[in-house]
């Protein structure tokens, strides 16, 4: 899976969970997203460090890594990423549609 697709799916999942009283941590796993645990943890670390999400901490000790969830939510930067990504997809589909119906482009 493309890492940017994974990033989008993680951010979208957190956004959806922000509408609920409780964060659905049962499905917030590497297997739910169809990736390895190492990749999932590395992407989460990157998202936290980049300021896209907060309330999540990845703790690594001698036994491995664990995710600590403390009120996970998107930051404004994370919300902007989702909005921009959605607008880019719409623009791409529009331009592709124009290209498909316009001969010679």
MODELLER restraints for C-alpha pairs under 7 A, 6 or more apart:
rsr = mdl.restraints
at = mdl.atoms
rsr.add(forms.Gaussian(group=physical.xy_distance, feature=features.Distance(at['CA:8:A'], at['CA:82:A']), mean=6.93, stdev=0.5))
rsr.add(forms.Gaussian(group=physical.xy_distance, feature=features.Distance(at['CA:11:A'], at['CA:78:A']), mean=7.00, stdev=0.5))
rsr.add(forms.Gaussian(group=physical.xy_distance, feature=features.Distance(at['CA:14:A'], at['CA:73:A']), mean=6.10, stdev=0.5))
rsr.add(forms.Gaussian(group=physical.xy_distance, feature=features.Distance(at['CA:14:A'], at['CA:74:A']), mean=6.72, stdev=0.5))
rsr.add(forms.Gaussian(group=physical.xy_distance, feature=features.Distance(at['CA:15:A'], at['CA:73:A']), mean=6.99, stdev=0.5))
rsr.add(forms.Gaussian(group=physical.xy_distance, feature=features.Distance(at['CA:15:A'], at['CA:74:A']), mean=6.48, stdev=0.5))
rsr.add(forms.Gaussian(group=physical.xy_distance, feature=features.Distance(at['CA:17:A'], at['CA:23:A']), mean=5.43, stdev=0.5))
rsr.add(forms.Gaussian(group=physical.xy_distance, feature=features.Distance(at['CA:17:A'], at['CA:24:A']), mean=6.49, stdev=0.5))
rsr.add(forms.Gaussian(group=physical.xy_distance, feature=features.Distance(at['CA:18:A'], at['CA:73:A']), mean=6.36, stdev=0.5))
rsr.add(forms.Gaussian(group=physical.xy_distance, feature=features.Distance(at['CA:30:A'], at['CA:36:A']), mean=5.84, stdev=0.5))
rsr.add(forms.Gaussian(group=physical.xy_distance, feature=features.Distance(at['CA:30:A'], at['CA:37:A']), mean=5.13, stdev=0.5))
rsr.add(forms.Gaussian(group=physical.xy_distance, feature=features.Distance(at['CA:30:A'], at['CA:40:A']), mean=5.45, stdev=0.5))
rsr.add(forms.Gaussian(group=physical.xy_distance, feature=features.Distance(at['CA:41:A'], at['CA:58:A']), mean=6.94, stdev=0.5))
rsr.add(forms.Gaussian(group=physical.xy_distance, feature=features.Distance(at['CA:45:A'], at['CA:58:A']), mean=6.51, stdev=0.5))
rsr.add(forms.Gaussian(group=physical.xy_distance, feature=features.Distance(at['CA:47:A'], at['CA:53:A']), mean=5.97, stdev=0.5))
rsr.add(forms.Gaussian(group=physical.xy_distance, feature=features.Distance(at['CA:48:A'], at['CA:54:A']), mean=5.98, stdev=0.5))
rsr.add(forms.Gaussian(group=physical.xy_distance, feature=features.Distance(at['CA:51:A'], at['CA:75:A']), mean=6.79, stdev=0.5))
rsr.add(forms.Gaussian(group=physical.xy_distance, feature=features.Distance(at['CA:51:A'], at['CA:77:A']), mean=6.61, stdev=0.5))
rsr.add(forms.Gaussian(group=physical.xy_distance, feature=features.Distance(at['CA:52:A'], at['CA:74:A']), mean=6.05, stdev=0.5))
rsr.add(forms.Gaussian(group=physical.xy_distance, feature=features.Distance(at['CA:52:A'], at['CA:75:A']), mean=5.40, stdev=0.5))
rsr.add(forms.Gaussian(group=physical.xy_distance, feature=features.Distance(at['CA:52:A'], at['CA:77:A']), mean=5.27, stdev=0.5))
rsr.add(forms.Gaussian(group=physical.xy_distance, feature=features.Distance(at['CA:52:A'], at['CA:78:A']), mean=3.98, stdev=0.5))
rsr.add(forms.Gaussian(group=physical.xy_distance, feature=features.Distance(at['CA:53:A'], at['CA:73:A']), mean=5.81, stdev=0.5))
rsr.add(forms.Gaussian(group=physical.xy_distance, feature=features.Distance(at['CA:53:A'], at['CA:74:A']), mean=4.52, stdev=0.5))
rsr.add(forms.Gaussian(group=physical.xy_distance, feature=features.Distance(at['CA:53:A'], at['CA:75:A']), mean=5.31, stdev=0.5))
rsr.add(forms.Gaussian(group=physical.xy_distance, feature=features.Distance(at['CA:53:A'], at['CA:78:A']), mean=6.24, stdev=0.5))
rsr.add(forms.Gaussian(group=physical.xy_distance, feature=features.Distance(at['CA:54:A'], at['CA:72:A']), mean=5.80, stdev=0.5))
rsr.add(forms.Gaussian(group=physical.xy_distance, feature=features.Distance(at['CA:54:A'], at['CA:73:A']), mean=5.71, stdev=0.5))
rsr.add(forms.Gaussian(group=physical.xy_distance, feature=features.Distance(at['CA:54:A'], at['CA:74:A']), mean=6.42, stdev=0.5))
rsr.add(forms.Gaussian(group=physical.xy_distance, feature=features.Distance(at['CA:54:A'], at['CA:75:A']), mean=6.65, stdev=0.5))
rsr.add(forms.Gaussian(group=physical.xy_distance, feature=features.Distance(at['CA:55:A'], at['CA:69:A']), mean=6.02, stdev=0.5))
rsr.add(forms.Gaussian(group=physical.xy_distance, feature=features.Distance(at['CA:55:A'], at['CA:70:A']), mean=4.59, stdev=0.5))
rsr.add(forms.Gaussian(group=physical.xy_distance, feature=features.Distance(at['CA:55:A'], at['CA:71:A']), mean=5.00, stdev=0.5))
rsr.add(forms.Gaussian(group=physical.xy_distance, feature=features.Distance(at['CA:55:A'], at['CA:72:A']), mean=4.11, stdev=0.5))
rsr.add(forms.Gaussian(group=physical.xy_distance, feature=features.Distance(at['CA:55:A'], at['CA:73:A']), mean=6.25, stdev=0.5))
rsr.add(forms.Gaussian(group=physical.xy_distance, feature=features.Distance(at['CA:56:A'], at['CA:67:A']), mean=6.95, stdev=0.5))
rsr.add(forms.Gaussian(group=physical.xy_distance, feature=features.Distance(at['CA:56:A'], at['CA:68:A']), mean=5.78, stdev=0.5))
rsr.add(forms.Gaussian(group=physical.xy_distance, feature=features.Distance(at['CA:56:A'], at['CA:69:A']), mean=4.74, stdev=0.5))
rsr.add(forms.Gaussian(group=physical.xy_distance, feature=features.Distance(at['CA:56:A'], at['CA:70:A']), mean=5.86, stdev=0.5))
rsr.add(forms.Gaussian(group=physical.xy_distance, feature=features.Distance(at['CA:56:A'], at['CA:72:A']), mean=5.59, stdev=0.5))
rsr.add(forms.Gaussian(group=physical.xy_distance, feature=features.Distance(at['CA:57:A'], at['CA:67:A']), mean=5.85, stdev=0.5))
rsr.add(forms.Gaussian(group=physical.xy_distance, feature=features.Distance(at['CA:57:A'], at['CA:68:A']), mean=5.04, stdev=0.5))
rsr.add(forms.Gaussian(group=physical.xy_distance, feature=features.Distance(at['CA:57:A'], at['CA:69:A']), mean=6.50, stdev=0.5))
rsr.add(forms.Gaussian(group=physical.xy_distance, feature=features.Distance(at['CA:58:A'], at['CA:65:A']), mean=6.69, stdev=0.5))
rsr.add(forms.Gaussian(group=physical.xy_distance, feature=features.Distance(at['CA:58:A'], at['CA:66:A']), mean=5.78, stdev=0.5))
rsr.add(forms.Gaussian(group=physical.xy_distance, feature=features.Distance(at['CA:58:A'], at['CA:67:A']), mean=4.62, stdev=0.5))
rsr.add(forms.Gaussian(group=physical.xy_distance, feature=features.Distance(at['CA:58:A'], at['CA:68:A']), mean=6.12, stdev=0.5))
rsr.add(forms.Gaussian(group=physical.xy_distance, feature=features.Distance(at['CA:59:A'], at['CA:65:A']), mean=5.52, stdev=0.5))
rsr.add(forms.Gaussian(group=physical.xy_distance, feature=features.Distance(at['CA:59:A'], at['CA:66:A']), mean=5.30, stdev=0.5))
rsr.add(forms.Gaussian(group=physical.xy_distance, feature=features.Distance(at['CA:59:A'], at['CA:67:A']), mean=6.26, stdev=0.5))
rsr.add(forms.Gaussian(group=physical.xy_distance, feature=features.Distance(at['CA:60:A'], at['CA:66:A']), mean=6.40, stdev=0.5))
rsr.add(forms.Gaussian(group=physical.xy_distance, feature=features.Distance(at['CA:99:A'], at['CA:105:A']), mean=5.97, stdev=0.5))
